[in-house]
Amino acid sequence: MAEKFGVINGIRICYQIHGEGYPVVLIHGFGSKKESFMAQIPVLSQEFKIISFDNRGSGKSERPDIPYTMEMFVDDIGGLMDYLKISKAHLIGLSLGGMIGLNFVLKFPNRVSKLVLINTLAQIPDDFDSETYINSKIKALELAKKDPELSFWQSTQFGFYHKFRLKMKANPKEKFYGLWSVEDILSYYKTDRPTAQDVRNIASSFKTHKAYEKLHEIKHKTLLLAASHDRLVPKEKMLEIHKKMPNSTYEIIEKAGHESPKEKAPEVNKAIIKFLKS
């Protein structure tokens, strides 16, 4: 389906709808956009109505120059669901998207059926150096302007399991699992890039993410998908969430990094469909 726009909470949000059936909202990660779910949408849309969208400050959605909060991201999703006349949906959140998903279910428990969290955190660690993180992101953006391919390959060191990364480098045109290629990722990686100010605005939301002490309040059936070799969100962080959430299921995607939804797409998609249909 073609991209569409809705004015949500005073800003234009870009979204797409694929398939028919029970609604599933996909929430992407930091500095990313809706296309990051390219390995999920073609498969999940055969079973469900998939709503993918660009968060404020990302992709083709509007980028108000203010510090963002988790509540803003949450209210944007609620507003988008209202706009699309969706009263209740499954949520799937990856990385920052998982953080947003946790905050959404805490604020709007009656609007969520089931929750899938992939490689995410319940709270930003106390020793997290936000300024160093922001500066590294901005440095990567500057490199991406000069040499987007080099910038991309540097990012894959953190995103993908090292052996799979070698396959990607050797076969940039190959359609892995018939779903995506390195060239596909590079194509979306080069367009609608965040600015340095976007990075700062999005990162501001970190300090408003404090879900850990409230995890026990979430009674929804939740699937937690951790990656064995995630260098950004170690699998132990996902296990901590599992121990606090009474109705959660914890699974480890083996030999995968932070980009496990692409890297192990068949395994991730199978786990999601089985969980949502159970």
C-alpha positions as CSV (number, residue, x, y, z in Angstrom):
1,M,0.0,0.0,0.0
2,A,1.1,3.5,-0.8
3,E,2.3,5.8,2.0
4,K,-0.3,7.9,3.6
5,F,-0.3,10.8,6.1
6,G,-2.5,11.6,9.1
7,V,-2.3,14.7,11.3
8,I,-1.8,13.3,14.7
9,N,-1.4,15.5,17.8
10,G,-0.7,18.4,15.4
11,I,2.0,16.8,13.3
12,R,2.0,14.8,10.1
13,I,2.6,11.1,10.7
14,C,3.5,8.8,7.7
15,Y,2.0,5.3,7.8
16,Q,1.3,2.3,5.6
17,I,-1.2,-0.5,5.9
18,H,-0.6,-4.0,4.6
19,G,-3.0,-7.0,4.6
20,E,-6.2,-7.7,6.4
21,G,-7.3,-9.2,9.7
22,Y,-6.6,-8.3,13.3
23,P,-4.6,-5.1,13.5
24,V,-0.9,-5.2,14.5
25,V,1.1,-2.0,15.0
26,L,4.8,-2.1,14.4
27,I,7.0,0.4,16.3
28,H,10.6,0.9,15.0
29,G,13.8,1.8,16.7
30,F,16.1,4.8,17.2
31,G,17.1,6.6,14.0
32,S,15.2,4.1,12.0
33,K,11.9,4.1,10.2
34,K,9.0,1.9,9.2
35,E,11.0,0.2,6.4
36,S,13.2,-1.5,9.1
37,F,10.4,-4.1,9.3
38,M,11.0,-5.1,5.7
39,A,11.6,-8.7,6.7
40,Q,8.3,-8.9,8.7
41,I,5.7,-7.0,6.8
42,P,5.4,-9.4,3.7
43,V,5.0,-12.4,6.0
44,L,2.9,-11.0,8.9
45,S,0.5,-9.2,6.5
46,Q,-0.6,-12.6,5.2
47,E,-2.1,-13.2,8.6
48,F,-2.9,-9.7,10.0
49,K,-3.6,-6.1,9.2
50,I,-0.1,-4.5,9.6
51,I,0.2,-0.8,10.5
52,S,3.7,0.5,10.1
53,F,4.6,4.1,10.6
54,D,7.4,6.6,11.1
55,N,7.7,7.9,14.6
56,R,7.8,11.6,15.1
57,G,11.4,12.8,14.2
58,S,11.9,9.9,11.8
59,G,11.4,8.9,8.2
60,K,8.8,10.9,6.4
61,S,6.9,11.9,9.5
62,E,7.2,15.5,10.8
63,R,10.1,16.4,13.0
64,P,9.1,19.1,15.5
65,D,12.2,20.6,17.0
66,I,11.5,19.9,20.7
67,P,12.8,17.4,23.2
68,Y,10.6,14.3,22.9
69,T,9.2,12.2,25.7
70,M,7.9,8.6,25.9
71,E,4.4,10.0,26.4
72,M,4.6,11.9,23.1
73,F,5.5,8.7,21.2
74,V,2.8,6.8,23.1
75,D,0.2,9.5,22.3
76,D,1.2,9.5,18.7
77,I,0.4,5.8,18.5
78,G,-2.9,6.3,20.3
79,G,-3.8,9.2,18.0
80,L,-2.9,7.1,14.9
81,M,-5.1,4.3,16.1
82,D,-7.9,6.8,16.7
83,Y,-7.3,8.2,13.2
84,L,-7.5,4.7,11.7
85,K,-10.5,3.8,13.9
86,I,-8.6,1.0,15.6
87,S,-9.8,0.5,19.2
88,K,-7.4,-2.3,20.1
89,A,-4.4,-4.0,18.5
90,H,-1.3,-6.2,19.0
91,L,1.9,-4.2,19.4
92,I,5.3,-5.2,18.2
93,G,8.2,-3.0,19.3
94,L,11.9,-3.2,18.4
95,S,14.6,-1.6,20.5
96,L,13.3,2.0,21.2
97,G,10.0,0.8,19.7
98,G,9.9,-1.8,22.5
99,M,10.4,0.9,25.1
100,I,7.5,2.9,23.5
101,G,5.4,-0.3,23.5
102,L,5.9,-0.8,27.2
103,N,4.9,2.8,27.9
104,F,1.9,2.5,25.7
105,V,0.6,-0.7,27.4
106,L,1.1,1.0,30.8
107,K,-0.9,4.1,29.8
108,F,-3.5,2.4,27.5
109,P,-3.8,-1.2,28.8
110,N,-7.3,-1.6,27.3
111,R,-6.0,-0.8,23.8
112,V,-3.5,-3.7,23.6
113,S,-4.3,-7.3,23.0
114,K,-0.8,-8.9,23.0
115,L,2.6,-7.4,23.1
116,V,5.9,-8.5,21.4
117,L,9.1,-6.9,22.6
118,I,12.3,-7.4,20.6
119,N,15.8,-6.4,21.9
120,T,14.6,-3.7,24.2
121,L,15.1,-2.2,27.7
122,A,12.6,-1.6,30.5
123,Q,14.7,1.3,31.7
124,I,17.9,3.1,30.6
125,P,20.7,2.1,32.9
126,D,21.8,4.6,35.5
127,D,25.3,4.6,34.2
128,F,24.3,5.3,30.6
129,D,26.3,8.2,29.1
130,S,23.7,9.9,27.0
131,E,26.0,12.5,25.6
132,T,28.6,10.0,24.4
133,Y,25.8,8.0,22.8
134,I,24.3,11.1,21.1
135,N,27.8,12.2,19.8
136,S,28.4,8.7,18.4
137,K,25.1,8.8,16.6
138,I,25.9,12.3,15.2
139,K,29.3,11.2,14.1
140,A,27.8,8.3,12.3
141,L,25.3,10.7,10.6
142,E,28.2,12.9,9.4
143,L,30.0,9.9,8.0
144,A,26.8,8.8,6.3
145,K,26.6,12.1,4.4
146,K,30.1,11.6,3.0
147,D,30.1,7.8,2.6
148,P,26.8,6.1,3.3
149,E,28.0,2.6,2.5
150,L,31.0,2.8,4.9
151,S,28.7,4.2,7.6
152,F,26.2,1.4,7.0
153,W,28.9,-1.3,7.2
154,Q,30.2,0.2,10.4
155,S,26.7,0.0,11.9
156,T,26.4,-3.6,11.0
157,Q,29.2,-4.5,13.4
158,F,26.7,-3.8,16.2
159,G,23.6,-5.0,14.3
160,F,24.5,-8.4,13.0
161,Y,26.1,-11.6,14.1
162,H,29.7,-11.6,12.7
163,K,29.2,-14.7,10.5
164,F,26.0,-13.5,9.0
165,R,27.7,-10.1,8.4
166,L,30.3,-11.9,6.3
167,K,27.5,-13.4,4.2
168,M,26.0,-9.9,3.7
169,K,29.4,-8.5,2.5
170,A,29.9,-11.4,0.1
171,N,26.4,-11.2,-1.3
172,P,25.0,-7.6,-1.2
173,K,22.5,-8.4,-4.0
174,E,21.2,-11.7,-2.4
175,K,17.6,-11.7,-1.2
176,F,18.0,-13.3,2.2
177,Y,15.0,-15.6,2.8
178,G,13.5,-14.0,-0.3
179,L,12.7,-10.9,1.8
180,W,15.6,-8.4,1.8
181,S,19.0,-7.7,0.5
182,V,21.9,-5.5,1.6
183,E,21.0,-3.2,-1.3
184,D,17.4,-2.9,0.0
185,I,18.7,-1.8,3.4
186,L,21.2,0.6,1.8
187,S,18.4,2.1,-0.3
188,Y,16.3,3.1,2.8
189,Y,19.4,3.8,4.9
190,K,20.4,6.6,2.4
191,T,17.0,8.4,2.4
192,D,15.1,10.5,5.0
193,R,18.1,10.4,7.4
194,P,17.7,11.9,10.8
195,T,19.6,15.2,11.5
196,A,21.8,15.8,14.5
197,Q,18.9,17.7,16.2
198,D,16.5,14.8,15.5
199,V,19.0,12.5,17.3
200,R,19.0,14.9,20.3
201,N,15.2,15.2,20.4
202,I,14.7,11.5,20.3
203,A,17.4,10.8,22.8
204,S,15.7,13.2,25.2
205,S,12.9,10.5,25.6
206,F,15.4,8.2,27.3
207,K,15.2,10.0,30.6
208,T,11.4,9.6,30.6
209,H,11.5,5.8,30.1
210,K,11.0,4.3,33.6
211,A,9.0,1.2,33.1
212,Y,11.0,-1.3,35.1
213,E,9.3,-0.7,38.4
214,K,5.9,-1.0,36.7
215,L,6.5,-4.2,34.8
216,H,4.5,-6.3,37.2
217,E,1.4,-4.2,36.4
218,I,1.4,-5.5,32.8
219,K,-0.9,-8.5,32.7
220,H,-1.0,-8.9,28.9
221,K,0.5,-11.9,27.2
222,T,3.9,-10.8,26.1
223,L,6.5,-12.4,23.9
224,L,10.1,-11.3,24.6
225,L,12.5,-12.1,21.8
226,A,16.2,-11.6,22.8
227,A,19.2,-12.1,20.5
228,S,22.1,-14.2,21.6
229,H,24.8,-11.8,20.4
230,D,23.1,-8.4,20.8
231,R,25.8,-6.0,21.7
232,L,23.4,-3.1,22.2
233,V,20.8,-4.9,24.4
234,P,22.3,-7.9,26.0
235,K,19.9,-10.8,26.3
236,E,20.2,-10.6,30.1
237,K,18.3,-7.3,30.0
238,M,15.4,-9.0,28.3
239,L,15.5,-11.8,30.9
240,E,15.2,-9.1,33.6
241,I,11.9,-8.0,32.0
242,H,10.7,-11.6,31.8
243,K,11.2,-12.1,35.5
244,K,9.0,-9.0,36.3
245,M,6.2,-9.7,33.8
246,P,3.8,-12.4,35.0
247,N,2.4,-13.4,31.6
248,S,5.6,-13.1,29.5
249,T,7.4,-15.7,27.4
250,Y,11.1,-15.4,26.9
251,E,12.9,-16.8,23.8
252,I,16.4,-16.3,22.6
253,I,17.1,-16.0,18.9
254,E,20.5,-17.8,18.5
255,K,23.4,-16.5,16.5
256,A,21.8,-13.2,16.0
257,G,22.5,-9.5,16.9
258,H,20.4,-6.5,17.4
259,E,19.0,-6.8,13.9
260,S,17.7,-10.3,14.6
261,P,14.3,-9.5,12.8
262,K,16.2,-9.3,9.5
263,E,19.1,-11.7,10.3
264,K,16.8,-14.5,11.5
265,A,13.6,-13.4,9.8
266,P,12.0,-16.9,9.4
267,E,12.6,-17.7,13.0
268,V,11.4,-14.4,14.3
269,N,8.3,-14.3,12.0
270,K,7.3,-17.9,13.0
271,A,7.6,-17.1,16.7
272,I,5.5,-13.9,16.3
273,I,2.8,-15.6,14.3
274,K,2.6,-18.6,16.6
275,F,2.3,-16.3,19.6
276,L,-0.2,-13.9,18.2
277,K,-2.4,-16.7,16.9
278,S,-2.3,-18.8,20.1
